[in-house]
Amino acid sequence: MLDNTEFEWIHADGQPVPVLLYPGFTSDDALVEPGEITAAVYNGSDGIAVHGNRDKVLALLLRLADAVRNAPPVPTTEACIAATTEPSTWKPGPLTEALAPTTRAWPLCDSETPQPIAADPRLATCSDCVNAFNERGPLIPLRLVHFLPNQP
Protein backbone atom coordinates (compact mmCIF):
# COMPACT_ATOMS: atom_id res chain seq x y z
CA MET A 1 0.00 0.00 0.00
CA LEU A 2 2.77 2.48 0.84
CA ASP A 3 5.28 1.21 -1.70
CA ASN A 4 7.12 4.02 -3.47
CA THR A 5 5.49 6.66 -1.28
CA GLU A 6 7.49 9.66 -0.15
CA PHE A 7 6.52 11.79 2.82
CA GLU A 8 7.66 15.19 3.97
CA TRP A 9 8.06 14.78 7.73
CA ILE A 10 7.31 17.50 10.24
CA HIS A 11 7.61 17.22 13.99
CA ALA A 12 4.64 18.11 16.22
CA ASP A 13 7.03 19.89 18.63
CA GLY A 14 8.14 22.32 15.91
CA GLN A 15 5.00 24.48 15.94
CA PRO A 16 3.52 23.10 12.70
CA VAL A 17 0.75 25.16 11.13
CA PRO A 18 -2.52 23.37 10.31
CA VAL A 19 -4.50 24.95 7.47
CA LEU A 20 -7.57 24.33 5.37
CA LEU A 21 -7.09 24.84 1.64
CA TYR A 22 -10.10 25.83 -0.45
CA PRO A 23 -11.01 25.33 -4.12
CA GLY A 24 -8.64 27.21 -6.41
CA PHE A 25 -5.56 26.73 -4.21
CA THR A 26 -2.66 25.30 -6.19
CA SER A 27 0.63 23.83 -5.02
CA ASP A 28 3.14 21.58 -6.79
CA ASP A 29 0.84 21.41 -9.83
CA ALA A 30 -2.00 20.07 -7.67
CA LEU A 31 -5.30 21.96 -7.52
CA VAL A 32 -7.97 21.86 -4.83
CA GLU A 33 -11.01 21.22 -7.01
CA PRO A 34 -14.49 22.71 -6.59
CA GLY A 35 -16.41 20.79 -3.96
CA GLU A 36 -13.22 19.69 -2.18
CA ILE A 37 -11.46 20.87 0.93
CA THR A 38 -7.90 19.96 1.85
CA ALA A 39 -6.55 19.76 5.39
CA ALA A 40 -2.79 20.28 5.50
CA VAL A 41 -0.05 20.69 8.08
CA TYR A 42 3.21 22.38 7.23
CA ASN A 43 6.30 23.75 8.92
CA GLY A 44 7.14 26.73 6.71
CA SER A 45 8.38 24.81 3.69
CA ASP A 46 6.83 21.35 3.46
CA GLY A 47 4.66 19.05 5.44
CA ILE A 48 2.23 16.20 5.47
CA ALA A 49 3.37 13.35 7.72
CA VAL A 50 3.16 14.49 11.35
CA HIS A 51 5.29 12.83 13.99
CA GLY A 52 5.97 13.46 17.64
CA ASN A 53 4.68 12.28 20.96
CA ARG A 54 1.14 10.91 21.03
CA ASP A 55 -0.48 13.87 22.81
CA LYS A 56 0.97 16.53 20.49
CA VAL A 57 0.12 14.61 17.33
CA LEU A 58 -3.38 13.94 18.65
CA ALA A 59 -3.91 17.62 19.53
CA LEU A 60 -2.83 18.68 16.05
CA LEU A 61 -5.10 16.16 14.32
CA LEU A 62 -8.04 17.15 16.54
CA ARG A 63 -7.54 20.77 15.50
CA LEU A 64 -7.72 19.70 11.87
CA ALA A 65 -10.79 17.54 12.47
CA ASP A 66 -12.58 20.34 14.29
CA ALA A 67 -11.72 22.83 11.55
CA VAL A 68 -13.03 20.53 8.82
CA ARG A 69 -16.21 19.90 10.80
CA ASN A 70 -16.81 23.65 11.19
CA ALA A 71 -15.48 24.76 7.82
CA PRO A 72 -17.40 27.39 5.88
CA PRO A 73 -19.29 26.24 2.79
CA VAL A 74 -17.14 24.94 -0.05
CA PRO A 75 -17.88 26.02 -3.64
CA THR A 76 -18.99 23.03 -5.70
CA THR A 77 -18.66 24.42 -9.23
CA GLU A 78 -15.91 26.25 -11.05
CA ALA A 79 -16.30 29.98 -10.77
CA CYS A 80 -14.20 33.07 -11.28
CA ILE A 81 -14.65 36.73 -10.36
CA ALA A 82 -16.35 39.04 -12.84
CA ALA A 83 -13.99 41.55 -14.43
CA THR A 84 -16.50 44.25 -13.48
CA THR A 85 -16.14 43.52 -9.74
CA GLU A 86 -14.90 46.61 -7.93
CA PRO A 87 -12.61 45.54 -5.05
CA SER A 88 -12.79 48.86 -3.21
CA THR A 89 -16.56 48.56 -2.74
CA TRP A 90 -16.75 44.85 -1.84
CA LYS A 91 -17.44 44.18 1.83
CA PRO A 92 -17.82 40.58 3.00
CA GLY A 93 -20.88 39.56 4.94
CA PRO A 94 -21.57 36.22 6.61
CA LEU A 95 -21.34 33.32 4.21
CA THR A 96 -23.96 30.76 5.21
CA GLU A 97 -23.99 28.53 2.16
CA ALA A 98 -22.03 27.98 -1.00
CA LEU A 99 -23.54 30.06 -3.78
CA ALA A 100 -23.66 28.71 -7.31
CA PRO A 101 -22.14 30.84 -10.06
CA THR A 102 -24.76 33.34 -11.21
CA THR A 103 -24.00 33.64 -14.90
CA ARG A 104 -21.27 33.35 -17.51
CA ALA A 105 -19.28 36.53 -18.07
CA TRP A 106 -15.78 37.73 -18.70
CA PRO A 107 -13.62 36.74 -15.74
CA LEU A 108 -10.84 38.60 -14.01
CA CYS A 109 -8.47 35.68 -14.64
CA ASP A 110 -6.70 34.84 -17.89
CA SER A 111 -9.34 33.34 -20.11
CA GLU A 112 -10.34 33.84 -23.72
CA THR A 113 -13.92 32.71 -23.16
CA PRO A 114 -16.66 33.72 -20.72
CA GLN A 115 -16.56 31.74 -17.46
CA PRO A 116 -19.06 31.04 -14.65
CA ILE A 117 -18.96 33.99 -12.27
CA ALA A 118 -19.06 33.57 -8.49
CA ALA A 119 -21.90 35.42 -6.79
CA ASP A 120 -19.43 36.27 -4.00
CA PRO A 121 -15.70 36.70 -4.73
CA ARG A 122 -14.86 34.43 -1.79
CA LEU A 123 -16.42 31.57 -3.71
CA ALA A 124 -14.09 31.91 -6.71
CA THR A 125 -12.34 28.62 -7.41
CA CYS A 126 -9.77 30.00 -9.85
CA SER A 127 -6.53 30.94 -8.10
CA ASP A 128 -5.53 33.27 -10.95
CA CYS A 129 -8.63 35.42 -10.53
CA VAL A 130 -8.20 35.57 -6.74
CA ASN A 131 -4.65 36.86 -7.26
CA ALA A 132 -5.86 39.35 -9.88
CA PHE A 133 -8.63 40.57 -7.55
CA ASN A 134 -6.14 41.05 -4.70
CA GLU A 135 -3.73 42.96 -6.96
CA ARG A 136 -6.50 45.47 -7.73
CA GLY A 137 -6.48 46.59 -4.10
CA PRO A 138 -9.46 45.11 -2.24
CA LEU A 139 -10.32 46.23 1.26
CA ILE A 140 -10.01 42.65 2.52
CA PRO A 141 -7.77 40.30 0.50
CA LEU A 142 -9.35 37.04 -0.56
CA ARG A 143 -7.57 33.91 0.62
CA LEU A 144 -7.72 30.28 -0.40
CA VAL A 145 -5.92 29.25 2.80
CA HIS A 146 -7.54 29.36 6.22
CA PHE A 147 -5.18 29.18 9.21
CA LEU A 148 -6.59 27.38 12.19
CA PRO A 149 -6.73 28.66 15.76
CA ASN A 150 -4.44 27.11 18.38
CA GLN A 151 -7.23 25.34 20.23
CA PRO A 152 -10.08 23.27 18.76
N, C-alpha and C positions, 0 to 999 in steps of 0.2 A: 504493500500500500504506500509506503513512504520511500520506495526506491527512487533514486535520482532526484530527491527533493532537497532543495537548499533553503535554509532558514537564515534570516538575519536575527541574531540573538540580542536581546536587551535585558538588562538586569532590573528587577523590581525595586532594588535599593537605589537605583540611579535616577530617581525622579522621572520615570517615563511619562509621556503625555498621551492620555487616551483621547481620541477624537472620533466624531462621526463625520463621514464624508457623504455628501449629497450628490444627486444626479448632476452630471456636467463636470465633476472633478476628474482630472486626469493626472496620472503619474506613471512613469515607466511604460508609456504607450498603452496603459489600461484605463478604461473609462468607467465611471460609475454610471450605469444606464438608468433611464427613467424607470421609476417603480422600485429601484433598489436603494439600499442604504448600506454603507460599509462602516464597520467598526474597526478602528486601527489603533495601534499603540506604537509610538516611536520615541526615539531618544535624541532627536535633533538632526539625525541624518537618515537612519534606517530603523526598521523595527517590524516585528511581527511575532516572533516566538518569545514569550515572556518567561523568564526564569528567576528564581529567588526562593526565599523561604515561603512556606505554605501560606502563612497569614498575609504576607504582602502581595503574593500573586493572586490570592483569593480576593483581597480588597480591590485590586485593580480590575479583575474580571467582573466583580459585582458592580463597580462603577460603570463599566461598559454595558452590562446587562440592564441596569437601571436607566441609562441614557437611551438605549434602544427602545425600551418599554415606553418611555415618555417622550420619544422623539416627535418633533412636529411632523405634519403631513409631508409625504414624499410625492413629488410630481410623478405621474405615471405615463405621461406622453412627452415626446420631444417638444420643446418649446424654446423660443428665443425671445429677446426683448425687442419691441418695435423700435425702429430707427427714430420714430417721432417722440419717443419717451423723453421727457425733460427731467434729468436727474435732480436739478436744483429744486423742483417742486414736489418730488416724490417723498412721501412720509409714510413709513410702515405702520400699519395697524396690526391688531392681533390676527394671526393666521390660524383659522380653526379647521380648515380642510383644504386638501389639494384642489386647486382650481384647474379645470381643463383649459387648454389654449382656446382663446376666443375666436380667432379668425386667422387667415393666412395673410401675411403682409411682409413688407421688406424688413428684414431683421437688422439689428445692429452689428451682428457678426458677419464674417466674410462668407457671403453666399451670393450666387448669381440668380437664384430663384426665390420667390416668396416662401416663407417658412411659417409654421404655426407660431403664434405669438402668445406668450404667457400673459394671463390677466394681471398678474402681480410679478414684478421683476424678480422677486425672491424665488419664484417657481421656474425660472429659466433653467434649462438643462444643458445649455451650450456654454462651455467654459469660455470660449472666445467672446461671446456677447457679454458675459459677466465682466470680463476684463475690460472690454470696450466701454461698458456702462460706467465702471469705476474710474476709467481714465477721463471721462467727461466731467468728473467732479461732483458726484452725488453727496448729499448731506450725510448719508449713512452708507458706507461701502457694503456691497453685497458680498457674501462669503459662501463658499461651498464646503467649508470646513467649520465644524462646531466643536470648540474645546469644551471639555467636560469639567464640572466643578470637582473640588477635591473630595467631597463626601457624597455618597449616593443619597 
